[in-house]
Amino acid sequence: MSLQMRYLFISFFSLFCTPIYAITLTFAYEDKAQPPYYLGDTGDVPQLNPGVAVEMLQIMDSQLDEVEIKFVRMPWKRALYSLKSNRIDGIFNAAFLTERLEYGWYPTVNRKPYGPIDTSRRITQISYSLYKLASSPLDWHGDWSVLKEELVGAPLGFSIVTDLKKKGVRVEEFHSSQSNLRMLLTHRLKLVALQSVTADSLLKTKKDNAEYAKIEKLTPNLISKPYYLMLSKYFVNQNPKLAQKIWDKIKQIRQEQRPALFARYQK
């Protein structure tokens, strides 16, 4: 076979073996930091060290020829409603709530929208904890009923709000973990319920913010739950096999690469 013929053969073969196009997907995540999963209190996606969850999905993007992912950041409640209206294709990190099934799809065991949640295809597991002023006499031993006597602060739109309300706890929502901590420091609240990874990271900055040294984390944790990539109903209905492939790839990346990613962000 001549060199010219060989080149034509390779070009012809490649034409049928390479995807003609990739679907561009828009994935949204919160514009507040959730270290180490995503960093920066900004609407921009950091070019360097964006966070473990962002990098996991960037790896997925590089490994799936069928998709090209565009990341955007916005307030969490806006992201949920954007998913519901199919203005975006996915959001992360999303805890499971039955009420959120109207917004989009979680990975499920039976591949059906209301099937049992497939926790093996989660992005990660995150805990919530209670925080108070160290000078406060309030104590916590894991009994949710004692919280009914208090007004508890929590981030706006987060799943812990629903968890607390279902237990009969009064909740006041604020826009961010920082604003909840500010409510403690100004004595407007006695307790706040925050994602441990976020609040603990903020409290580590107490060398730069002496006021944070006044805040104490209570044990045990309130709750620990898995977090997922939710996909829009429109996308899953139009691309059912690709949706499952995306969730399968997340499981693989979490099992194979998450430990190394975490180690790098903990340095």
C-alpha positions as CSV (number, residue, x, y, z in Angstrom):
1,M,0.0,0.0,0.0
2,S,1.4,3.4,-1.0
3,L,1.9,6.1,1.6
4,Q,-0.9,8.2,0.0
5,M,-3.3,5.2,0.1
6,R,-2.4,4.5,3.7
7,Y,-3.1,8.1,4.7
8,L,-6.5,8.0,3.0
9,F,-7.3,4.7,4.7
10,I,-6.4,6.1,8.2
11,S,-8.4,9.3,7.6
12,F,-11.4,7.3,6.4
13,F,-11.2,4.9,9.4
14,S,-10.8,7.8,11.9
15,L,-13.9,9.5,10.4
16,F,-16.1,6.6,11.6
17,C,-14.3,5.9,14.9
18,T,-14.2,9.4,16.3
19,P,-17.4,11.0,17.6
20,I,-18.5,13.7,15.1
21,Y,-19.5,16.0,18.0
22,A,-19.7,16.2,21.8
23,I,-22.7,17.5,23.7
24,T,-21.9,20.7,25.6
25,L,-23.3,20.4,29.1
26,T,-23.5,23.2,31.6
27,F,-22.9,22.2,35.2
28,A,-23.5,24.7,38.0
29,Y,-22.2,24.8,41.5
30,E,-22.4,27.2,44.4
31,D,-20.6,30.6,44.3
32,K,-19.6,30.1,47.9
33,A,-16.5,28.1,48.9
34,Q,-17.0,24.5,50.2
35,P,-13.4,23.4,50.8
36,P,-12.0,21.2,49.6
37,Y,-14.8,20.4,47.1
38,Y,-14.8,23.9,45.5
39,L,-12.8,27.0,46.4
40,G,-13.4,30.7,46.1
41,D,-16.3,32.9,47.1
42,T,-16.8,34.1,43.6
43,G,-18.9,33.7,40.5
44,D,-15.7,32.7,38.6
45,V,-14.4,29.2,38.2
46,P,-10.7,29.2,39.4
47,Q,-8.3,28.0,36.7
48,L,-5.9,26.6,39.3
49,N,-7.1,24.4,42.3
50,P,-10.8,24.8,41.7
51,G,-11.6,22.1,44.3
52,V,-11.9,18.3,44.5
53,A,-15.4,18.0,43.1
54,V,-14.7,20.3,40.2
55,E,-11.6,18.4,39.3
56,M,-13.4,15.1,39.5
57,L,-15.9,16.4,36.9
58,Q,-13.1,17.9,34.8
59,I,-11.5,14.4,34.8
60,M,-14.8,12.9,33.7
61,D,-15.0,15.5,30.9
62,S,-11.5,14.5,29.7
63,Q,-12.4,10.8,29.7
64,L,-15.8,11.0,28.0
65,D,-15.6,11.9,24.4
66,E,-19.4,12.4,24.2
67,V,-19.5,15.5,26.5
68,E,-17.8,18.8,26.9
69,I,-18.6,20.5,30.2
70,K,-19.0,24.2,30.9
71,F,-18.9,25.2,34.6
72,V,-20.8,28.1,36.0
73,R,-21.3,29.3,39.6
74,M,-24.4,30.9,41.2
75,P,-26.3,30.9,44.5
76,W,-27.5,27.5,45.4
77,K,-31.2,28.1,45.2
78,R,-30.9,29.7,41.8
79,A,-28.9,26.6,40.6
80,L,-31.8,24.4,41.8
81,Y,-34.4,26.4,40.0
82,S,-32.2,26.6,36.9
83,L,-32.0,22.8,36.9
84,K,-35.7,22.5,37.3
85,S,-36.3,24.8,34.3
86,N,-33.7,23.0,32.2
87,R,-31.6,26.1,31.8
88,I,-28.6,24.1,33.0
89,D,-27.8,20.4,32.7
90,G,-26.5,19.5,36.1
91,I,-25.7,20.7,39.6
92,F,-23.3,19.5,42.3
93,N,-22.8,18.9,45.3
94,A,-26.5,18.0,45.8
95,A,-27.7,16.0,48.8
96,F,-30.8,13.8,48.4
97,L,-34.1,15.2,49.4
98,T,-37.4,13.7,48.2
99,E,-38.6,17.3,47.5
100,R,-35.8,17.8,45.0
101,L,-37.0,15.0,42.7
102,E,-39.2,17.7,41.0
103,Y,-36.0,19.6,40.2
104,G,-34.0,16.8,38.4
105,W,-32.5,13.3,38.5
106,Y,-30.2,11.6,41.0
107,P,-28.4,8.4,40.1
108,T,-30.7,5.5,41.0
109,V,-30.3,1.7,41.3
110,N,-33.0,0.9,38.8
111,R,-32.2,3.8,36.4
112,K,-35.7,5.2,37.0
113,P,-36.3,8.8,38.2
114,Y,-38.0,7.8,41.5
115,G,-36.0,4.6,42.1
116,P,-33.8,3.9,45.1
117,I,-30.8,6.2,45.2
118,D,-27.6,4.6,44.1
119,T,-25.2,5.9,46.8
120,S,-22.3,4.1,45.1
121,R,-22.4,6.8,42.4
122,R,-22.1,9.7,44.8
123,I,-19.4,12.4,44.5
124,T,-18.6,12.4,48.2
125,Q,-20.0,12.2,51.7
126,I,-20.3,15.3,53.9
127,S,-21.3,15.9,57.5
128,Y,-23.2,18.7,59.2
129,S,-22.2,19.9,62.7
130,L,-23.5,22.4,65.2
131,Y,-21.5,25.5,66.1
132,K,-21.9,27.8,69.1
133,L,-20.0,30.5,71.0
134,A,-17.5,28.8,73.3
135,S,-18.9,30.9,76.1
136,S,-22.4,29.5,75.6
137,P,-23.6,26.9,78.1
138,L,-25.5,25.1,75.4
139,D,-24.5,21.4,75.0
140,W,-25.3,18.7,72.5
141,H,-25.2,14.9,72.9
142,G,-27.0,13.8,69.7
143,D,-30.6,14.3,70.9
144,W,-32.4,16.3,68.2
145,S,-35.3,16.9,70.5
146,V,-33.3,19.4,72.6
147,L,-32.9,21.6,69.5
148,K,-36.6,22.3,69.5
149,E,-36.0,24.8,72.3
150,E,-33.6,26.8,70.0
151,L,-33.7,28.8,66.8
152,V,-31.0,27.3,64.6
153,G,-29.3,29.1,61.8
154,A,-28.4,27.3,58.5
155,P,-27.4,28.2,54.9
156,L,-30.2,29.2,52.6
157,G,-31.6,26.3,50.5
158,F,-29.3,23.6,52.0
159,S,-30.7,20.2,52.8
160,I,-30.0,20.5,56.5
161,V,-32.9,23.1,56.6
162,T,-35.4,20.4,55.6
163,D,-33.8,17.8,58.0
164,L,-34.1,20.2,60.9
165,K,-37.7,21.2,60.1
166,K,-38.8,17.6,59.9
167,K,-37.5,17.2,63.4
168,G,-39.6,20.1,64.6
169,V,-36.7,22.5,64.9
170,R,-37.1,26.2,64.1
171,V,-34.7,27.4,61.4
172,E,-33.6,30.7,60.2
173,E,-31.7,30.7,56.8
174,F,-28.8,33.0,55.8
175,H,-27.0,33.3,52.5
176,S,-23.7,31.6,53.5
177,S,-21.7,29.8,56.2
178,Q,-19.9,33.1,56.9
179,S,-23.2,34.9,57.5
180,N,-24.3,32.2,59.9
181,L,-21.1,32.4,61.9
182,R,-21.6,36.2,62.0
183,M,-25.0,35.6,63.6
184,L,-23.3,33.7,66.3
185,L,-20.6,36.4,66.9
186,T,-23.3,39.1,67.1
187,H,-25.4,37.0,69.5
188,R,-28.4,36.9,67.2
189,L,-28.3,33.1,67.3
190,K,-27.0,30.6,69.8
191,L,-26.6,27.7,67.4
192,V,-25.9,27.2,63.7
193,A,-25.9,24.0,61.6
194,L,-23.2,24.0,58.9
195,Q,-21.3,21.7,56.6
196,S,-18.3,20.6,58.7
197,V,-15.8,20.9,55.8
198,T,-16.8,24.5,55.1
199,A,-17.2,25.7,58.7
200,D,-14.0,24.0,59.9
201,S,-12.0,25.5,57.1
202,L,-13.4,29.0,57.9
203,L,-12.5,28.5,61.6
204,K,-9.0,27.6,60.7
205,T,-8.6,31.2,59.6
206,K,-8.9,32.4,63.2
207,K,-5.3,33.5,63.1
208,D,-6.4,36.2,60.6
209,N,-9.9,36.6,62.2
210,A,-9.5,36.5,66.0
211,E,-13.3,36.5,66.4
212,Y,-13.5,33.0,65.0
213,A,-11.6,31.8,68.0
214,K,-14.8,32.5,70.0
215,I,-16.7,29.8,68.1
216,E,-16.8,26.1,69.1
217,K,-17.8,23.0,67.1
218,L,-20.0,20.5,68.9
219,T,-19.8,16.8,68.7
220,P,-21.2,14.4,67.6
221,N,-22.0,15.4,64.0
222,L,-25.7,16.2,63.3
223,I,-25.8,14.1,60.2
224,S,-23.7,12.7,57.5
225,K,-25.0,12.2,53.9
226,P,-23.9,11.5,50.4
227,Y,-23.7,14.2,47.8
228,Y,-24.4,13.8,44.0
229,L,-24.3,15.3,40.6
230,M,-28.0,15.9,39.7
231,L,-28.9,16.0,36.0
232,S,-31.8,17.8,34.4
233,K,-34.9,15.8,33.5
234,Y,-34.6,17.0,29.9
235,F,-31.1,15.8,29.5
236,V,-31.7,12.4,31.0
237,N,-34.8,11.9,29.0
238,Q,-33.0,12.8,25.8
239,N,-29.8,11.0,26.6
240,P,-30.6,8.1,29.0
241,K,-27.5,6.0,28.3
242,L,-25.1,8.9,28.4
243,A,-26.6,10.0,31.8
244,Q,-25.9,6.6,33.3
245,K,-22.4,6.6,31.8
246,I,-21.7,10.0,33.4
247,W,-22.8,8.7,36.9
248,D,-20.8,5.5,36.3
249,K,-17.7,7.5,35.5
250,I,-18.1,9.6,38.7
251,K,-18.1,6.4,40.7
252,Q,-15.0,5.2,39.0
253,I,-13.2,8.5,39.5
254,R,-14.1,8.7,43.1
255,Q,-12.8,5.3,43.8
256,E,-9.6,5.7,41.8
257,Q,-8.6,9.3,42.1
258,R,-10.4,11.0,44.9
259,P,-7.8,10.0,47.6
260,A,-5.0,11.6,45.6
261,L,-7.0,14.7,44.9
262,F,-7.9,15.1,48.6
263,A,-4.2,14.7,49.6
264,R,-3.2,17.5,47.3
265,Y,-5.8,19.9,48.8
266,Q,-4.8,19.0,52.3
267,K,-1.2,20.1,51.9
